[in-house]
């Protein structure tokens, strides 16, 4: 028999087994972090909007009464402000709040 170079069936099965185990370990860990990513994304979005509220206060000497004030003065471009996890955002007394009840 000739000395053929290549992989045997057993070697290929071992490689596929190792890859399968790595995938089975990785997928649950990645899916656990989606909620954390959305929460951190919402926190960052709220902080960015709070910066816009502070800029509005510097220019107008008062806090905006609602998000529509920010939109009218071109501080914010979106009509319906929501976090990545679809949480509604509102302004109360100069503070940007991500409300827990989605409407």
N, C-alpha and C positions, 0 to 999 in steps of 0.2 A: 504494500500500500504506500502511496506517496505521502510525503510530509506536507499536508495542506494546512495553510494558516487560516485561522478563523475561530469563531466562537462555537462552542458546543451548545446543545440544547439546554443542558443543565446550567451552564454559565449564564445563558440568557434568562432562564427562569429565576436564578438567584438575583440577578440585577433587577428584574421586574418586581420581585418580592421586596427588595430593599427600597425601591422607588415607591411602591404601594404603601409601605410602612411610613415612609417620610410624608407622603400625602395625607395619610390618615391622622398623623400627629399634627400636621400643620393646619389643616382646614378648621378644626374646632378652635384652635388658638386665634386664628384670624377672625372668625365670625364672632368671637367674644368681644373683640375690640371695636366693632361697629358702633355699639351704643356709646362707648367712651369717646369715640371720634365725633359723633354727632353732638354730644354734650360739650366737648371742648370747642367745637366749631360754633356752637350757639353762644358760649361764653365770649369767644373772640368777636363775634358779630355784635353782641351787645356792647362790648367795650368800644368797638369802632363807632357805633351809633352814639354812644355817650360822648365820644370826642366831637362828633358833629353837633350834639346838643350844646356842648361847652363853647364851640366856635360860634354857634347861633347867639348864645348869651353874650359873648364878647362883642359881637357886632350890633346887637339889638338891645342890650342892657336888661334883658329879661329872658327867662326860659321859654321855650316854645310850649304852647298849651297842648299841642298834639303833633303827631307825625305829619299831618297835612301842612303845618307851618314849615317844617323842614323841606317838604316837597315843593311848596310854592316858592321858597327862596333858593331852590336848587342845591340844598345841602345833601339831599337824598333823591335818587332818581326813581326808585320803585314805589308803586302805589300800595301794595300789600306786603309789608315787611314781615318775613317769617325766618325762623332759624332753619338750618339744614334738616332738623328733625320735625319741621312743620309747626313749631311752636310760635304762636302769635306774639308780636312785640308791641309794647305800648309805652307811652311816656306819662309818668305821674310825678308832678312837682319837680321837674327837672331831672328825674332819674329814669333811665331806660330799663324797662322790666320785661322779661320774657314770661308771659303769663302761662300758668300751668294748664288752664283749661283752653283747649283748642276750639275755636269757633269758626 
